[in-house]
Amino acid sequence: MPLPGIKPTWSHLLTQTGEFATCVELVTSRGTITERSGRRVLELARLLAQDPRIDALSITDNPGGNAMLSADTLGTDLLARGQEVIIHLSCKDWNRNALQSHAWKLASEGFNNVLALSGDFPTGGYHGQASGVFDLDSVGLLRLFADLNAGLPPAAGGQGMGRTRFFPGAVVSNFKRHEREVMPQYFKLAKKVEHGASFIITQVGYDARKQDELLKYMAWRDLKVPVLANVYVLSLGAARFFHAGQIPGVVVSDELLALAEKAGASADRGRAFFLELAARQCAVARGLGYRGVYLGGHLKYEDYDRVLELEAGFGELDWRDFARELCFNQAEEFYFFEPDSDTGLSSTEVNREYLRSKDRASQALPLGYRVNQWVHDRVFEPGTAGFRAGRRLYQALERSGDGLRRALHGVEQALKIAAFDCRDCGDCSLPEIAFLCPESQCAKNQRNGPCGGTRQGQCEVGEKECIWALAYQRLKTQGKEEQMLEREVVFKDGALQGTSAWANAFLGRDHRAKTTEGST
């Protein structure tokens, strides 16, 4: 047990106690820690660290896709003060080697609490916009943390690695409008838990029914990890910004914006209203059974103090009334469960219309999809006669000259560019995403489920439908949508770029090699 006056570790608090946890998100500054903006964040962090009601401080990693001060720079000062710190680690700026290297650095310096994120697509950069990396995604990063905790095996005859003690978390974004967005988020949540997520934080949202649904869905799927409700304290400017869709995955409805506009016209520009709203969200989270709250916003220490003071002053059952008021949903928003008329939240009965839609899912698949599925099942599926023939062909080609191999690779590319806008990655995931290419059709190259940045089913980058939403719809027509992520984590092998994906599949070089090698 922690000593009196010393904050318990984040992992102990969430796994060994039933206490309601409070975490505050800190957004790092641009420039060095000694500049005015850096000193301001550091001063706020130190005040929060002294508050016994604050259990952890969570520090962002280049939020919004902009270059910011490294999270561990601020975190080092806080660790020295006995404060529990959560370091965000996202995949947008670093490849897997850099992520692994940074993970070792964090472990060496005592940062055990990490939040695994795919990350926002870069929106700025030195002398022009930076390129996104996305060599891994949040699921792959969680798997990396799990492997580091288990101790990596020796490489090239060297010694094995010592075990780290990471306590990794992840995010779920279920505040979505359409079924084709919500359900893949739930499927990816299960994938994150399977591969090591020890706690979950929700995306920013202002719909108590969706908050309630998440916990009930996790109980329904037997996903037993602590969950924190994200409570972002609005201002009029932030409400307008969110309503305009400027932050990927964050929604402020027309109704909530109207309330924010009305409050913003007051003498205090809505400060009292927004702090009260946040306090009520905290009370709802506690009442629903969340393990804690994750407070965010551009605030002063006095604002956080006021939110916690207000929440502490509410009656034990006040949250039920607040929950009815805090259901700022979108028009025709999809819910997995039927509503509960008594509470205004969700029941535990699965949405009847959703179940009916599964029964009557149209079988009218695009001709190209049907052809691709037919060819894959007969030629590229390990164990089939077609696969054995393809393996023999490419084994023979391996013994032939380069000219014939290049010619066949050219034919492959001509067909795949026309059909899929193929980028010749050499490690194909088409069969895993309903024959949609993650390299050309997903801005973040996500191979283990969707990111959280979609809005109305659209990708956060450019005007196009999210490929995971499209894949969900295609698979649902076959009754296969629930299994879309029930497979091994995909790690694309960069060494295969520019080589024949067909050859790599038949010869056991791609990410499905283990399965392929076990087939005859």
MARTI-802153 format. One record per residue (C-alpha): residue number from 1; chain; x, y, z. Coordinates in steps of 0.1 Angstrom, whole numbers. Layout:
! residues N
<nr NUM	kette A	east X	north Y	up Z>
...
//
This chain:
! residues 520
<nr 1	kette A	east 0	north 0	up 0>
<nr 2	kette A	east 12	north 36	up -7>
<nr 3	kette A	east 26	north 55	up 22>
<nr 4	kette A	east 4	north 84	up 37>
<nr 5	kette A	east 7	north 115	up 16>
<nr 6	kette A	east 23	north 97	up -14>
<nr 7	kette A	east 2	north 91	up -44>
<nr 8	kette A	east -3	north 54	up -54>
<nr 9	kette A	east 10	north 43	up -87>
<nr 10	kette A	east -15	north 46	up -116>
<nr 11	kette A	east -15	north 8	up -121>
<nr 12	kette A	east -21	north 1	up -84>
<nr 13	kette A	east -49	north 27	up -83>
<nr 14	kette A	east -67	north 12	up -113>
<nr 15	kette A	east -61	north -25	up -107>
<nr 16	kette A	east -59	north -29	up -69>
<nr 17	kette A	east -84	north -3	up -56>
<nr 18	kette A	east -120	north 7	up -63>
<nr 19	kette A	east -112	north 44	up -60>
<nr 20	kette A	east -125	north 69	up -86>
<nr 21	kette A	east -94	north 82	up -103>
<nr 22	kette A	east -88	north 117	up -117>
<nr 23	kette A	east -64	north 123	up -145>
<nr 24	kette A	east -56	north 157	up -161>
<nr 25	kette A	east -43	north 161	up -196>
<nr 26	kette A	east -15	north 186	up -202>
<nr 27	kette A	east -8	north 199	up -237>
<nr 28	kette A	east 28	north 207	up -241>
<nr 29	kette A	east 41	north 239	up -256>
<nr 30	kette A	east 61	north 249	up -287>
<nr 31	kette A	east 97	north 258	up -280>
<nr 32	kette A	east 119	north 251	up -251>
<nr 33	kette A	east 106	north 245	up -215>
<nr 34	kette A	east 123	north 278	up -205>
<nr 35	kette A	east 102	north 300	up -228>
<nr 36	kette A	east 71	north 318	up -216>
<nr 37	kette A	east 46	north 292	up -228>
<nr 38	kette A	east 67	north 263	up -215>
<nr 39	kette A	east 71	north 279	up -181>
<nr 40	kette A	east 33	north 284	up -180>
<nr 41	kette A	east 26	north 247	up -186>
<nr 42	kette A	east 52	north 237	up -161>
<nr 43	kette A	east 38	north 260	up -134>
<nr 44	kette A	east 3	north 246	up -140>
<nr 45	kette A	east 17	north 210	up -139>
<nr 46	kette A	east 34	north 216	up -106>
<nr 47	kette A	east 2	north 231	up -90>
<nr 48	kette A	east -18	north 200	up -102>
<nr 49	kette A	east 9	north 177	up -89>
<nr 50	kette A	east 5	north 192	up -54>
<nr 51	kette A	east -33	north 185	up -54>
<nr 52	kette A	east -41	north 152	up -37>
<nr 53	kette A	east -72	north 149	up -58>
<nr 54	kette A	east -52	north 146	up -90>
<nr 55	kette A	east -40	north 110	up -94>
<nr 56	kette A	east -21	north 113	up -127>
<nr 57	kette A	east -10	north 139	up -153>
<nr 58	kette A	east -12	north 128	up -189>
<nr 59	kette A	east 11	north 146	up -214>
<nr 60	kette A	east 4	north 148	up -251>
<nr 61	kette A	east 26	north 139	up -280>
<nr 62	kette A	east 25	north 165	up -308>
<nr 63	kette A	east -12	north 170	up -306>
<nr 64	kette A	east -31	north 181	up -337>
<nr 65	kette A	east -2	north 169	up -358>
<nr 66	kette A	east 20	north 199	up -349>
<nr 67	kette A	east 56	north 199	up -335>
<nr 68	kette A	east 55	north 204	up -297>
<nr 69	kette A	east 79	north 200	up -268>
<nr 70	kette A	east 85	north 163	up -261>
<nr 71	kette A	east 62	north 149	up -234>
<nr 72	kette A	east 90	north 134	up -213>
<nr 73	kette A	east 107	north 168	up -210>
<nr 74	kette A	east 78	north 180	up -189>
<nr 75	kette A	east 73	north 146	up -174>
<nr 76	kette A	east 108	north 143	up -159>
<nr 77	kette A	east 101	north 173	up -136>
<nr 78	kette A	east 68	north 157	up -125>
<nr 79	kette A	east 83	north 123	up -118>
<nr 80	kette A	east 109	north 139	up -95>
<nr 81	kette A	east 80	north 154	up -75>
<nr 82	kette A	east 64	north 120	up -70>
<nr 83	kette A	east 36	north 126	up -95>
<nr 84	kette A	east 22	north 97	up -116>
<nr 85	kette A	east 27	north 106	up -153>
<nr 86	kette A	east 12	north 91	up -184>
<nr 87	kette A	east 32	north 97	up -216>
<nr 88	kette A	east 14	north 97	up -249>
<nr 89	kette A	east 33	north 78	up -277>
<nr 90	kette A	east 18	north 81	up -312>
<nr 91	kette A	east 28	north 65	up -345>
<nr 92	kette A	east 24	north 95	up -367>
<nr 93	kette A	east 60	north 108	up -365>
<nr 94	kette A	east 82	north 78	up -358>
<nr 95	kette A	east 88	north 44	up -374>
<nr 96	kette A	east 89	north 12	up -354>
<nr 97	kette A	east 126	north 15	up -346>
<nr 98	kette A	east 122	north 50	up -332>
<nr 99	kette A	east 92	north 39	up -312>
<nr 100	kette A	east 111	north 10	up -297>
<nr 101	kette A	east 141	north 32	up -290>
<nr 102	kette A	east 119	north 58	up -273>
<nr 103	kette A	east 101	north 31	up -253>
<nr 104	kette A	east 134	north 19	up -239>
<nr 105	kette A	east 143	north 55	up -230>
<nr 106	kette A	east 109	north 60	up -212>
<nr 107	kette A	east 114	north 27	up -193>
<nr 108	kette A	east 150	north 37	up -184>
<nr 109	kette A	east 137	north 70	up -169>
<nr 110	kette A	east 109	north 55	up -149>
<nr 111	kette A	east 79	north 63	up -172>
<nr 112	kette A	east 58	north 32	up -170>
<nr 113	kette A	east 24	north 46	up -179>
<nr 114	kette A	east 20	north 51	up -216>
<nr 115	kette A	east -9	north 58	up -239>
<nr 116	kette A	east -6	north 41	up -273>
<nr 117	kette A	east -21	north 62	up -302>
<nr 118	kette A	east -20	north 61	up -339>
<nr 119	kette A	east -21	north 99	up -338>
<nr 120	kette A	east -35	north 128	up -357>
<nr 121	kette A	east -23	north 132	up -393>
<nr 122	kette A	east 4	north 159	up -394>
<nr 123	kette A	east -10	north 193	up -402>
<nr 124	kette A	east 21	north 215	up -401>
<nr 125	kette A	east 59	north 213	up -401>
<nr 126	kette A	east 92	north 230	up -406>
<nr 127	kette A	east 93	north 245	up -442>
<nr 128	kette A	east 60	north 228	up -451>
<nr 129	kette A	east 38	north 200	up -439>
<nr 130	kette A	east 55	north 170	up -424>
<nr 131	kette A	east 48	north 135	up -438>
<nr 132	kette A	east 30	north 111	up -416>
<nr 133	kette A	east 49	north 79	up -408>
<nr 134	kette A	east 24	north 54	up -395>
<nr 135	kette A	east 48	north 25	up -397>
<nr 136	kette A	east 28	north 10	up -368>
<nr 137	kette A	east -7	north 18	up -355>
<nr 138	kette A	east -21	north 18	up -320>
<nr 139	kette A	east -26	north -20	up -320>
<nr 140	kette A	east 9	north -27	up -332>
<nr 141	kette A	east 23	north -3	up -306>
<nr 142	kette A	east 4	north -21	up -278>
<nr 143	kette A	east 18	north -54	up -291>
<nr 144	kette A	east 53	north -38	up -290>
<nr 145	kette A	east 48	north -28	up -253>
<nr 146	kette A	east 35	north -63	up -245>
<nr 147	kette A	east 66	north -79	up -261>
<nr 148	kette A	east 89	north -55	up -243>
<nr 149	kette A	east 72	north -64	up -210>
<nr 150	kette A	east 77	north -101	up -218>
<nr 151	kette A	east 113	north -95	up -227>
<nr 152	kette A	east 124	north -95	up -263>
<nr 153	kette A	east 142	north -127	up -275>
<nr 154	kette A	east 179	north -124	up -284>
<nr 155	kette A	east 187	north -111	up -319>
<nr 156	kette A	east 214	north -124	up -341>
<nr 157	kette A	east 230	north -145	up -314>
<nr 158	kette A	east 230	north -117	up -288>
<nr 159	kette A	east 214	north -117	up -254>
<nr 160	kette A	east 177	north -114	up -247>
<nr 161	kette A	east 163	north -81	up -235>
<nr 162	kette A	east 152	north -75	up -199>
<nr 163	kette A	east 116	north -70	up -192>
<nr 164	kette A	east 100	north -36	up -190>
<nr 165	kette A	east 71	north -27	up -167>
<nr 166	kette A	east 49	north -6	up -190>
<nr 167	kette A	east 13	north -1	up -180>
<nr 168	kette A	east -2	north 8	up -214>
<nr 169	kette A	east -35	north 24	up -222>
<nr 170	kette A	east -55	north 31	up -253>
<nr 171	kette A	east -84	north 52	up -266>
<nr 172	kette A	east -118	north 43	up -280>
<nr 173	kette A	east -139	north 66	up -301>
<nr 174	kette A	east -175	north 54	up -301>
<nr 175	kette A	east -191	north 89	up -303>
<nr 176	kette A	east -198	north 83	up -340>
<nr 177	kette A	east -230	north 87	up -360>
<nr 178	kette A	east -231	north 57	up -383>
<nr 179	kette A	east -231	north 20	up -376>
<nr 180	kette A	east -203	north 15	up -401>
<nr 181	kette A	east -181	north 37	up -379>
<nr 182	kette A	east -192	north 26	up -344>
<nr 183	kette A	east -190	north -11	up -348>
<nr 184	kette A	east -154	north -12	up -362>
<nr 185	kette A	east -144	north 10	up -332>
<nr 186	kette A	east -158	north -16	up -308>
<nr 187	kette A	east -141	north -44	up -327>
<nr 188	kette A	east -108	north -25	up -325>
<nr 189	kette A	east -113	north -19	up -288>
<nr 190	kette A	east -115	north -56	up -283>
<nr 191	kette A	east -83	north -60	up -303>
<nr 192	kette A	east -65	north -34	up -282>
<nr 193	kette A	east -76	north -52	up -250>
<nr 194	kette A	east -65	north -85	up -264>
<nr 195	kette A	east -30	north -71	up -271>
<nr 196	kette A	east -23	north -55	up -239>
<nr 197	kette A	east -43	north -23	up -232>
<nr 198	kette A	east -45	north -21	up -194>
<nr 199	kette A	east -68	north 9	up -193>
<nr 200	kette A	east -90	north 27	up -218>
<nr 201	kette A	east -98	north 64	up -222>
<nr 202	kette A	east -128	north 75	up -242>
<nr 203	kette A	east -126	north 101	up -270>
<nr 204	kette A	east -141	north 135	up -262>
<nr 205	kette A	east -179	north 132	up -263>
<nr 206	kette A	east -210	north 149	up -249>
<nr 207	kette A	east -235	north 120	up -250>
<nr 208	kette A	east -242	north 102	up -217>
<nr 209	kette A	east -261	north 75	up -235>
<nr 210	kette A	east -230	north 67	up -256>
<nr 211	kette A	east -209	north 67	up -225>
<nr 212	kette A	east -233	north 42	up -209>
<nr 213	kette A	east -234	north 21	up -240>
<nr 214	kette A	east -196	north 17	up -240>
<nr 215	kette A	east -195	north 2	up -205>
<nr 216	kette A	east -225	north -21	up -213>
<nr 217	kette A	east -209	north -32	up -246>
<nr 218	kette A	east -176	north -40	up -228>
<nr 219	kette A	east -195	north -60	up -202>
<nr 220	kette A	east -214	north -78	up -230>
<nr 221	kette A	east -181	north -87	up -247>
<nr 222	kette A	east -164	north -95	up -213>
<nr 223	kette A	east -137	north -68	up -218>
<nr 224	kette A	east -125	north -64	up -183>
<nr 225	kette A	east -103	north -33	up -182>
<nr 226	kette A	east -108	north 0	up -163>
<nr 227	kette A	east -122	north 29	up -184>
<nr 228	kette A	east -119	north 66	up -179>
<nr 229	kette A	east -145	north 91	up -193>
<nr 230	kette A	east -129	north 119	up -212>
<nr 231	kette A	east -143	north 153	up -199>
<nr 232	kette A	east -131	north 181	up -220>
<nr 233	kette A	east -140	north 215	up -205>
<nr 234	kette A	east -155	north 236	up -233>
<nr 235	kette A	east -152	north 273	up -240>
<nr 236	kette A	east -172	north 291	up -266>
<nr 237	kette A	east -142	north 290	up -290>
<nr 238	kette A	east -136	north 253	up -284>
<nr 239	kette A	east -173	north 245	up -290>
<nr 240	kette A	east -172	north 264	up -323>
<nr 241	kette A	east -140	north 247	up -333>
<nr 242	kette A	east -153	north 212	up -325>
<nr 243	kette A	east -186	north 218	up -341>
<nr 244	kette A	east -168	north 228	up -373>
<nr 245	kette A	east -151	north 194	up -373>
<nr 246	kette A	east -116	north 209	up -368>
<nr 247	kette A	east -105	north 182	up -344>
<nr 248	kette A	east -106	north 146	up -358>
<nr 249	kette A	east -132	north 125	up -341>
<nr 250	kette A	east -146	north 152	up -318>
<nr 251	kette A	east -182	north 163	up -322>
<nr 252	kette A	east -202	north 191	up -307>
<nr 253	kette A	east -238	north 189	up -318>
<nr 254	kette A	east -260	north 218	up -330>
<nr 255	kette A	east -279	north 217	up -297>
<nr 256	kette A	east -248	north 219	up -276>
<nr 257	kette A	east -233	north 246	up -297>
<nr 258	kette A	east -265	north 267	up -293>
<nr 259	kette A	east -262	north 263	up -255>
<nr 260	kette A	east -225	north 273	up -257>
<nr 261	kette A	east -234	north 304	up -278>
<nr 262	kette A	east -260	north 314	up -252>
<nr 263	kette A	east -236	north 309	up -223>
<nr 264	kette A	east -208	north 327	up -242>
<nr 265	kette A	east -228	north 358	up -244>
<nr 266	kette A	east -228	north 362	up -206>
<nr 267	kette A	east -205	north 385	up -187>
<nr 268	kette A	east -180	north 357	up -178>
<nr 269	kette A	east -181	north 344	up -214>
<nr 270	kette A	east -197	north 312	up -202>
<nr 271	kette A	east -170	north 302	up -177>
<nr 272	kette A	east -195	north 292	up -149>
<nr 273	kette A	east -217	north 273	up -174>
<nr 274	kette A	east -188	north 253	up -189>
<nr 275	kette A	east -173	north 244	up -155>
<nr 276	kette A	east -207	north 233	up -142>
<nr 277	kette A	east -212	north 212	up -174>
<nr 278	kette A	east -178	north 195	up -169>
<nr 279	kette A	east -186	north 188	up -132>
<nr 280	kette A	east -219	north 172	up -142>
<nr 281	kette A	east -201	north 151	up -168>
<nr 282	kette A	east -178	north 139	up -140>
<nr 283	kette A	east -208	north 130	up -118>
<nr 284	kette A	east -224	north 111	up -147>
<nr 285	kette A	east -191	north 91	up -152>
<nr 286	kette A	east -190	north 82	up -116>
<nr 287	kette A	east -226	north 72	up -115>
<nr 288	kette A	east -223	north 51	up -146>
<nr 289	kette A	east -195	north 31	up -132>
<nr 290	kette A	east -164	north 45	up -149>
<nr 291	kette A	east -132	north 41	up -130>
<nr 292	kette A	east -124	north 77	up -133>
<nr 293	kette A	east -124	north 109	up -154>
<nr 294	kette A	east -98	north 123	up -178>
<nr 295	kette A	east -100	north 161	up -176>
<nr 296	kette A	east -88	north 182	up -205>
<nr 297	kette A	east -91	north 218	up -218>
<nr 298	kette A	east -72	north 250	up -219>
<nr 299	kette A	east -77	north 258	up -182>
<nr 300	kette A	east -60	north 274	up -152>
<nr 301	kette A	east -55	north 255	up -120>
<nr 302	kette A	east -85	north 274	up -105>
<nr 303	kette A	east -107	north 260	up -132>
<nr 304	kette A	east -98	north 224	up -124>
<nr 305	kette A	east -102	north 231	up -87>
<nr 306	kette A	east -137	north 245	up -94>
<nr 307	kette A	east -148	north 215	up -114>
<nr 308	kette A	east -137	north 190	up -88>
<nr 309	kette A	east -152	north 212	up -60>
<nr 310	kette A	east -186	north 213	up -78>
<nr 311	kette A	east -186	north 176	up -85>
<nr 312	kette A	east -179	north 168	up -49>
<nr 313	kette A	east -209	north 189	up -38>
<nr 314	kette A	east -235	north 170	up -59>
<nr 315	kette A	east -259	north 146	up -43>
<nr 316	kette A	east -253	north 109	up -47>
<nr 317	kette A	east -281	north 104	up -72>
<nr 318	kette A	east -280	north 138	up -90>
<nr 319	kette A	east -261	north 122	up -118>
<nr 320	kette A	east -293	north 105	up -131>
<nr 321	kette A	east -309	north 139	up -138>
<nr 322	kette A	east -276	north 152	up -153>
<nr 323	kette A	east -274	north 121	up -176>
<nr 324	kette A	east -308	north 129	up -191>
<nr 325	kette A	east -296	north 165	up -199>
<nr 326	kette A	east -262	north 155	up -213>
<nr 327	kette A	east -274	north 135	up -243>
<nr 328	kette A	east -262	north 157	up -271>
<nr 329	kette A	east -263	north 132	up -299>
<nr 330	kette A	east -264	north 135	up -337>
<nr 331	kette A	east -294	north 131	up -359>
<nr 332	kette A	east -302	north 94	up -365>
<nr 333	kette A	east -271	north 83	up -345>
<nr 334	kette A	east -265	north 46	up -342>
<nr 335	kette A	east -266	north 29	up -308>
<nr 336	kette A	east -258	north -8	up -302>
<nr 337	kette A	east -284	north -12	up -275>
<nr 338	kette A	east -320	north -3	up -273>
<nr 339	kette A	east -329	north 28	up -252>
<nr 340	kette A	east -340	north 26	up -216>
<nr 341	kette A	east -370	north 48	up -213>
<nr 342	kette A	east -367	north 50	up -175>
<nr 343	kette A	east -332	north 64	up -175>
<nr 344	kette A	east -328	north 80	up -209>
<nr 345	kette A	east -296	north 58	up -213>
<nr 346	kette A	east -291	north 24	up -229>
<nr 347	kette A	east -307	north -9	up -219>
<nr 348	kette A	east -289	north -42	up -222>
<nr 349	kette A	east -311	north -54	up -252>
<nr 350	kette A	east -292	north -53	up -285>
<nr 351	kette A	east -307	north -28	up -310>
<nr 352	kette A	east -335	north -47	up -327>
<nr 353	kette A	east -332	north -28	up -360>
<nr 354	kette A	east -295	north -36	up -361>
<nr 355	kette A	east -302	north -73	up -356>
<nr 356	kette A	east -329	north -72	up -384>
<nr 357	kette A	east -304	north -55	up -407>
<nr 358	kette A	east -280	north -84	up -402>
<nr 359	kette A	east -307	north -108	up -412>
<nr 360	kette A	east -316	north -90	up -443>
<nr 361	kette A	east -282	north -78	up -454>
<nr 362	kette A	east -281	north -74	up -492>
<nr 363	kette A	east -261	north -99	up -511>
<nr 364	kette A	east -256	north -75	up -540>
<nr 365	kette A	east -218	north -72	up -537>
<nr 366	kette A	east -198	north -53	up -564>
<nr 367	kette A	east -188	north -77	up -593>
<nr 368	kette A	east -151	north -68	up -588>
<nr 369	kette A	east -153	north -78	up -551>
<nr 370	kette A	east -169	north -111	up -559>
<nr 371	kette A	east -143	north -119	up -585>
<nr 372	kette A	east -115	north -110	up -561>
<nr 373	kette A	east -129	north -131	up -534>
<nr 374	kette A	east -134	north -160	up -557>
<nr 375	kette A	east -98	north -158	up -570>
<nr 376	kette A	east -84	north -154	up -534>
<nr 377	kette A	east -103	north -183	up -520>
<nr 378	kette A	east -90	north -206	up -548>
<nr 379	kette A	east -55	north -193	up -555>
<nr 380	kette A	east -42	north -173	up -525>
<nr 381	kette A	east -57	north -192	up -496>
<nr 382	kette A	east -30	north -215	up -481>
<nr 383	kette A	east -38	north -252	up -484>
<nr 384	kette A	east -58	north -249	up -517>
<nr 385	kette A	east -47	north -266	up -549>
<nr 386	kette A	east -43	north -231	up -565>
<nr 387	kette A	east -19	north -220	up -537>
<nr 388	kette A	east 2	north -251	up -541>
<nr 389	kette A	east 4	north -245	up -578>
<nr 390	kette A	east 13	north -209	up -573>
<nr 391	kette A	east 40	north -219	up -548>
<nr 392	kette A	east 55	north -243	up -573>
<nr 393	kette A	east 54	north -216	up -601>
<nr 394	kette A	east 72	north -190	up -580>
<nr 395	kette A	east 97	north -215	up -567>
<nr 396	kette A	east 106	north -222	up -603>
<nr 397	kette A	east 108	north -185	up -610>
<nr 398	kette A	east 133	north -181	up -582>
<nr 399	kette A	east 156	north -204	up -601>
<nr 400	kette A	east 151	north -185	up -634>
<nr 401	kette A	east 166	north -153	up -646>
<nr 402	kette A	east 155	north -118	up -633>
<nr 403	kette A	east 139	north -110	up -666>
<nr 404	kette A	east 110	north -134	up -663>
<nr 405	kette A	east 104	north -124	up -626>
<nr 406	kette A	east 103	north -87	up -635>
<nr 407	kette A	east 79	north -94	up -664>
<nr 408	kette A	east 55	north -113	up -642>
<nr 409	kette A	east 58	north -86	up -615>
<nr 410	kette A	east 49	north -60	up -642>
<nr 411	kette A	east 18	north -80	up -651>
<nr 412	kette A	east 8	north -82	up -614>
<nr 413	kette A	east 12	north -45	up -610>
<nr 414	kette A	east -8	north -36	up -641>
<nr 415	kette A	east -37	north -57	up -628>
<nr 416	kette A	east -35	north -44	up -592>
<nr 417	kette A	east -30	north -8	up -600>
<nr 418	kette A	east -61	north -8	up -622>
<nr 419	kette A	east -82	north -28	up -596>
<nr 420	kette A	east -69	north -14	up -563>
<nr 421	kette A	east -47	north 16	up -569>
<nr 422	kette A	east -19	north -7	up -556>
<nr 423	kette A	east 13	north 10	up -543>
<nr 424	kette A	east 35	north -21	up -547>
<nr 425	kette A	east 42	north -25	up -509>
<nr 426	kette A	east 49	north -62	up -514>
<nr 427	kette A	east 31	north -72	up -482>
<nr 428	kette A	east -5	north -72	up -493>
<nr 429	kette A	east -35	north -67	up -469>
<nr 430	kette A	east -62	north -67	up -495>
<nr 431	kette A	east -79	north -99	up -483>
<nr 432	kette A	east -80	north -86	up -447>
<nr 433	kette A	east -97	north -53	up -456>
<nr 434	kette A	east -124	north -65	up -480>
<nr 435	kette A	east -101	north -59	up -510>
<nr 436	kette A	east -94	north -23	up -502>
<nr 437	kette A	east -58	north -11	up -503>
<nr 438	kette A	east -47	north 6	up -470>
<nr 439	kette A	east -16	north 20	up -487>
<nr 440	kette A	east -35	north 41	up -513>
<nr 441	kette A	east -69	north 45	up -497>
<nr 442	kette A	east -61	north 51	up -460>
<nr 443	kette A	east -42	north 83	up -451>
<nr 444	kette A	east -27	north 65	up -421>
<nr 445	kette A	east -22	north 31	up -437>
<nr 446	kette A	east -42	north 14	up -409>
<nr 447	kette A	east -41	north -24	up -412>
<nr 448	kette A	east -56	north -33	up -378>
<nr 449	kette A	east -88	north -14	up -378>
<nr 450	kette A	east -99	north 23	up -381>
<nr 451	kette A	east -83	north 53	up -364>
<nr 452	kette A	east -106	north 74	up -344>
<nr 453	kette A	east -107	north 104	up -367>
<nr 454	kette A	east -136	north 98	up -390>
<nr 455	kette A	east -165	north 122	up -391>
<nr 456	kette A	east -198	north 111	up -407>
<nr 457	kette A	east -180	north 81	up -421>
<nr 458	kette A	east -154	north 103	up -439>
<nr 459	kette A	east -117	north 101	up -436>
<nr 460	kette A	east -101	north 130	up -416>
<nr 461	kette A	east -78	north 136	up -445>
<nr 462	kette A	east -95	north 145	up -478>
<nr 463	kette A	east -130	north 139	up -489>
<nr 464	kette A	east -133	north 102	up -491>
<nr 465	kette A	east -151	north 74	up -472>
<nr 466	kette A	east -131	north 56	up -445>
<nr 467	kette A	east -119	north 22	up -460>
<nr 468	kette A	east -128	north 5	up -427>
<nr 469	kette A	east -164	north 18	up -429>
<nr 470	kette A	east -165	north 5	up -465>
<nr 471	kette A	east -150	north -28	up -455>
<nr 472	kette A	east -176	north -32	up -427>
<nr 473	kette A	east -204	north -27	up -452>
<nr 474	kette A	east -189	north -52	up -477>
<nr 475	kette A	east -184	north -78	up -450>
<nr 476	kette A	east -218	north -73	up -434>
<nr 477	kette A	east -234	north -85	up -467>
<nr 478	kette A	east -217	north -118	up -461>
<nr 479	kette A	east -223	north -120	up -423>
<nr 480	kette A	east -185	north -117	up -417>
<nr 481	kette A	east -183	north -82	up -403>
<nr 482	kette A	east -179	north -93	up -367>
<nr 483	kette A	east -148	north -113	up -376>
<nr 484	kette A	east -131	north -85	up -395>
<nr 485	kette A	east -103	north -81	up -369>
<nr 486	kette A	east -102	north -116	up -355>
<nr 487	kette A	east -67	north -124	up -368>
<nr 488	kette A	east -31	north -118	up -359>
<nr 489	kette A	east -18	north -82	up -357>
<nr 490	kette A	east -5	north -71	up -391>
<nr 491	kette A	east 30	north -56	up -392>
<nr 492	kette A	east 39	north -46	up -427>
<nr 493	kette A	east 74	north -56	up -436>
<nr 494	kette A	east 92	north -25	up -452>
<nr 495	kette A	east 118	north -47	up -467>
<nr 496	kette A	east 93	north -60	up -492>
<nr 497	kette A	east 84	north -26	up -508>
<nr 498	kette A	east 87	north -28	up -546>
<nr 499	kette A	east 87	north -66	up -547>
<nr 500	kette A	east 60	north -90	up -559>
<nr 501	kette A	east 33	north -95	up -533>
<nr 502	kette A	east 22	north -126	up -551>
<nr 503	kette A	east 57	north -141	up -549>
<nr 504	kette A	east 59	north -131	up -512>
<nr 505	kette A	east 26	north -147	up -504>
<nr 506	kette A	east 34	north -180	up -522>
<nr 507	kette A	east 69	north -182	up -508>
<nr 508	kette A	east 61	north -173	up -472>
<nr 509	kette A	east 77	north -139	up -470>
<nr 510	kette A	east 48	north -116	up -462>
<nr 511	kette A	east 31	north -110	up -428>
<nr 512	kette A	east 11	north -142	up -432>
<nr 513	kette A	east 43	north -163	up -435>
<nr 514	kette A	east 36	north -183	up -403>
<nr 515	kette A	east 2	north -194	up -417>
<nr 516	kette A	east 17	north -201	up -451>
<nr 517	kette A	east 46	north -221	up -438>
<nr 518	kette A	east 22	north -244	up -420>
<nr 519	kette A	east 3	north -252	up -452>
<nr 520	kette A	east 11	north -277	up -478>
//
